[in-house]
Amino acid sequence: MDADVDASSELDEILQQIAELDKWREIFNSRGLELQQGYVKRPSEKIKVDEDSDDSRPATSAHHVSASNNQFTVPYSIPQTLAVSPSLGGQPVSPELAVSLRKILFGNTFHIFNYEWKKSFFKFREPFSDLAYALETERGGASAIQMVVQAHIIKYLLFNRPVNSACTMQSMVEVGEKEQRRALAAALADILWTAGEEQTATISLVTSERCFTPHLDYKLDSFTERLQLFTFKKKDDVRSFICEHIQCFKEEGSHGIILFLYSLIFSRTIDRIRADFDCTTTHLLHLSLGNFVCRQALLNLLLTGHATPHVFNGTSFNDEKDKPLIHPLHGVLTRSHVGYLLWNREQVKHAQLPLVGSMLKTPKLPIWVCNINGTYSVLFSPNRSLLSDWKMEHLFQLYFYNGQPTQLNTTVLTIDTHSHHWEAENNDIQGDLEKKFPSVEMTIRTKWEGAVIDWNGTVPFF
């Protein structure tokens, strides 16, 4: 018996040493990367604008660097100021829950998020500018999540204000830093509350202390092991808590996108997500060209609150030849506030483009997340009646934003579905059409077939 206890103690000591080695290896790797990039130092402390202050025109940010502490700051590590106290009242993550989380994300316990994901957070463009409402994204796996949140920010700014407020683009550009924080908190809370079936939502933050020592079959990431979970049963409480800790999602180094993704999974619960899946899907992310990208199940979870793996309406019991399937396939069950449009040239070329059902094509509000050749953007209209009054769809405007730093203004597109010049003047086969027309246009035509699209002097996005 004593031998067993000694062996167990020795194993625990070895595991602890492994965990410590992993932590220091990550630090040395990060510092090595910093050295390669030219010894770029980041400020160790930022002087932040008072959260309770009124909106004001953006001023030059002030920074303070300690002269006595001449050390490099690890790029994109979790700053201590973003770690909440374990005494805040949350539930520490258990090793069993961390393992289940890793499996529902990657399908195993050995994959962890890479550098591109770790550095991603919710970053707004300049307040009081033409893109004051907009998040800046990078091309990568996290951009899909950022653009769904972007769609919900637009939803809040256009349609969630007081009834007498004008839903115009002018109101979108008159957004200050305080309103940006409110809009982000409202968007995150909205998505989490929907995932929790409008009964509960869970928010994940990190603490300064590790909650458990990982097992041998679990790869340490020095982040997930420090999760603290906060569960709420009122939507207003969810929004207020996020607002109070908004820096944990929108500050550089916060791992804000990963934290939100964890919150989404815990709000839906892992058991519900597994029930949402069908035989075609076992986890939410897949590896593509060296980066983890969102499966359709994760996109649907963000958009509809259910992690169903397909874009068609309802449940499919038969295949394309109308033969019964051994296992039914799960599609979208209800209309959501934000829609989804899909276009991919390669899939069209091989006749593999999934047909998006009306539940996603015709959302409750005129806002769509667009998956265009694997990159994500948003189309929207301030006209709430666009999807409820067919006469509005003869000639109307859509606004397009792709999240990239190179886009300096919101693109305005005029959509004409009444004249049908596009159909009359282009009798080429479908395979030639997408070579001649921007993919953005082809995406719009999956919703408004035959539409003529005027870019109003803007250079088209291909």
N, C-alpha and C positions, 0 to 999 in steps of 0.2 A: 504493500500500500504506500509506504514512504517513497519507494522507488517511483511509483506512478506520479506522486505529488511533485517529486523533484524533476521528473521528466516534463511534467506540465509547466512548471515554473520556468524551466530552461527554455521550453518552446515559446512561452510568452515573452521571455527576454529576447530571444532571437527575432521574433516578429516585431517587437518594438524597435530593435536595431535596424531591421530592414526598412521599417516605416521612416525612421529618422534618415537613413541613407537616401531613400527616395526623395524625401523633402529637400535635402541638401543638394542632391543631383539636379533637381529642378531649378534650385536657386543658381547653382554654378552654370547650368546650361543657359539660363536667362541672362546672367551677367556676361557670359561669353558672347551671346548674341549682341548685347549692348556694346561690348568692346569692338565687335566687327562693324557696328554701325557708326563708329567714330566717337566713342566715349560721350554719347549724348546724355546729359543729365536731365532728369525731370525734377521739377520742384517737389520738395518733400511735404509741403503744406500749401494749400490754397486758401486765400481769404475769400470766404463765400458771402454772397449777398444775403442779407437777413431774409429768411423764409417768409416772414410776416410783413415785409415791406410792400408798398404798392408798386405796380409796374412802372418802370421808367425806361427811358431810352438807354440802350446798351452802352456801358462805359468800358474803358479799357480795364481788363482783368488785372488785379494786383496779385503778386506772388511773393512768398517769403521763403528764402532758403537759409537754413541755419549755417552760419559760417564755421561753427565749431564742429559740425558733423559732416565732414568731407567724405561721404560715402555715396556709392551708386545706389539708386533706387531700382529695384527689380522691375522691369517693364511688365505692366499689366498684372502684377501681383495684387492681392486684395489689400488695400490700405487699411491700417488699423482703425481709422476713423469710420470705415464702412462696416465694421464688424459690430454687431449688436451684443449687448451683455447677455450672458446665459440666464441672468436673473430677470429678464424682461417678461418671462412667463410662457414662452413657447415650449414645444415638445421636442426634445433632442431626437435626431434621426437615429434609428436603431440599425445595427448591422444587417438585419434581415431586410429592412425596408430599403437600405442603400443597395443591396444586391438586387432586389426586385426592380428598383429604379434603373440600375445599369442595364438589366436584361430587357426591360421594356423599351429602352432607348436604342441599344446597340445589338441586342440579341445574345450578349455574353457579358462577363464581368471583367474582361481584360481591356476592352476599348475604353478610352477616355477622350474628352474633347480636346481638339488640337488648338494650336495658337490662334488660328483665325476665329474660332468660336470664343476662346477666352478673352480676346481683346474687344469683342463686340458688345455694344451697349446702345441705349436709346439716346441718340444725339440729335438735337434740333438744329435747324438752320438759324441764321441770325434773326433775333426778334425784330418786329416792326419792319419786315422786309417783304418782298414779293413771295418769298417762301417761308414766312414766319411759322406757318402751320406744319411745315414738312420736316421729316426725319431724314438724316443723311445716312445712307447705307453704303456698304461695300459689296462687291460681288463675292458671294460665298454662301455657304449653307445657311447661315443665320439670317440672310437677307429676306427669306420668305417670311419668317416670323416678324421681322421689322416692318415689312410692307402690310401684313395683316393688321398689326397694331396701328400703322399709318392710316389704314382705312377706317379704323375705329376712332382715331383722333379726328379725322375729317367728319365722321358721323357726329361726334360730340360738338365740334365747332359749328357745324352747319345746322344740325337738326335737334340738338339737345339743349339749346338755349331757350329763354322764355318765349312764349308763343308769339308775342308781338315783335320779337327781334327779326330783322331781315336776314334771310338766308342768301347771302351774296358773297362773291369772292372778295369784296372789299372788307367784309368782316373777318375774312381769313388772314388778311395781311396785316390787320391791326392787332396782332397778337403779341403781347409782351412775354417776358420770361415767367412771370407768375401764372399767366394763363396757359402757357406751355406746360408747366408742371401740373396744373389742374387737368388739362386735356389728356396728358399721358396717364395720370392716375385714374381718370375716368375710363380710358380705353382699356387699361390693364384689368381694372376691376370688372368691367363689363364682360370681357372674355372669360375671366376666371369664374364669375358668377353663373354665366351660361353653362360652362363646363360642369359646374357643381349642381346642375339642374335647378338653379335658382333657389337653392335651399342652403347651400354652404359653399365656402371657398377657403382655400388654404394658401398662405403666403410663405414662401421659403426665404429665409435670410441666413447669413453666416455669422457664427460667433468666433471669438478669439481662441476658443478651446476646442480640441477634437472631442467628438462625442463617443467615439469607440475606436478600438484598435482593429484594423482590417484582418481578415483571414488570408491564408496563403493563396486562395483562388480568387482574390479580389485585388485589383491594381489600385494603389493609392493615388489620389489626385490632389491631396492636401486642400480640398475644397468641399467636396460632397460630405466628407466625414465631419464637417463642422456645421452642418445644416441644423437650423432651428425652425420648427414648423408652427405657424400661428393660424388657427382655424376660427372662422367667423360665421355667424348665422344670419347676419343682416348685411345687405349690399352696401349700405351707407358706412357701416363699420369697416368693410373691406376697402372702400375708397379712401376713407379717412386714414387708415393705417398705412396704405401705400403712399398717400400724400405726405404723411409724417416721415416716411423712410424712402422718399422718392430718389434720394441720392444713391441708394443701393441699386438703382436700375439705370440711372442716367449719368453717372460719373465714370470717367475713364478709369479703367482698372477694376471696375465693380463686378465684372462678369455678368452684367445686367441681363443679357439675353438668356444665358444659362439659368440664372435665378428665376426668371419668368417662366421658362420652359419647365423647370422643376415644379413651380407653383401650379402650372397648368395641369401637369400629370397628377399631382396630389389632390387638386381640386376635383378632377374627374374621378380619381382613384384608379389604381392599377387594375383592380378587379373589373371595374366597368370598362376600362379600355380594352382589356382582353375579351370581354363580351361583345364590344363593338367590332372587333376584328372578325375576319372570316379566314378560310383556309389559305388565302393568298398572302396574308400578312401576319407576322409574328412580332414585329417591333417597329418603332417610329422613324428611325433614321437608317440610311444606307450609304455605303461608301461609294463615291463616284469621283474619279480623277483625283484621288488623294484627299478628298474632303467629304465630310459627312453632310448629306443633304436631306431635306424633309421628304418623307414619303407622303402620298396623298392622304393617308390616314391622319397624319399630323396636321396637314392643311385643313382637312375637314373638321378636326377637333378644334382648331383655332376659329374656324368660320361658323360652325354649327353647334359646337359643344359635344359632338359625338365623333369618335375616332373611326368612322366607317372608311373602308379602303377605296371606294369607287365614287365616281362623279355622276352616275345615272340616278334617276329617281327611284326610291323604294328599294325593295329586295328582289333580286333576280333568281328565279328557280329553274330557268331554262337557259341553254347556251344560244349562240347565234343561229343555230339550225333548229331551234325550238325543241331540242332534246333535253330531258330532265337532267339537272346537275346532281351529282352525289351530295355536294354541300352547297347551300344557297350562298349567293354573293350579296354583300351589304352595301347599299348606296345611301343617298341622302334622303332623309325622311321628312324634313320640314323646311320651309323657306326661312332663311336667316336674314338679318338686317343688311349684311354685306354679302355681295355675290362673288362669283368666280368665273373667269373666262380663260380658255386654254387654246394656245396655238403653238405648234411645233413643226417646223419645216421637214425635219427628218421623219417624224411620225406620219405626216401627210404623204410624204414621198413613198413610204412603205405601207400606206393604208392602215396605219396603226393608231391614228389619233382618236382618243376616247371622246365620245359625244357627251358633252356636259348637259345634264338634264335641266328642266325648267326651274327646279327648286333653287339651283345655284345661278342660272342665267337671269332669272327674274326675282331678285331679292326684294325685301320690303322697302329698301331705300336705294336710290340710284348711285350706288357705290360698288365698284367691282375690283377685286384683286385679280391681276392678270398674270398668268404664267406664259411668257412669250419666249419660246426657244430656251426654256430653262432659267430665264431671268424674270424678276418680279417687278411689277409696277402697279399703279392705281389709276383707274378711270373713274370720274365722278361728275355729277351734275348738281347744282344747288336747287334745281327744280324738283321738289318732292312729287309733283304730279306726273313726272315723266313716265312712270311705270303704271300709272292708274288711269290715265286718259290717253287713248290711242291717237287722238288728234295731235297730241304733243310730240309724237314720234315721227311726224312728217319732216320737220326741219327743227333741229335743236343743236345745242352745243354740249360737248364733253370736254372736261379738263383732264390732262394727262400728266402724271409725274412718275419718274422712274427711280427716284432715290439717289441718283448718282451726283457726285459733286460737280460734274461738268454741266448739269442742267441748272441754269441760273434763273429761269422763269418758268411758271406753269404754262405748258403748251395748251393752246385753245384749238379744238377741232370742231368744225361745223359738219354735222351729219345730215345728209339729205336722203331720206328713204322713199321719197315720193316720185322723184323724176326718173330714177332707175337708169341714168346715163351710163353707170358703170356696167350694167348688164348688156346694154345695147351696143356699147362700143368695144367690148372685149369678149370675143367668142372663142378665145384660146381654150385649150384643155386645162383642167385644174392644175396639172403639174407645172404648166408654164406661168400660171397667174401668180403664184407666190414668189416666183423669181423676179417678177416685174413690179410688184407692189410691196410696200413696207409691211413687215409682219404685224405692226400695230394695226394697220388697216384690216388685214386678214382676220385678226383677233376680233375686231369690232364687228366684222361681217358674220362671225359665228353667232352673233346675237341679232344683228339687223342685216339680213341677207340682201345683197345687191346694193348696199348703201354707197352713195358717193361721199367721199370724205375730203374736205378742204382743210389744209393745214394752216391757212391764213398767214402765209408768208414764212412760217417756220420750216426749217430744214427737216424733212421726215426722218424718223427713227426706223432703221431697218433691223 
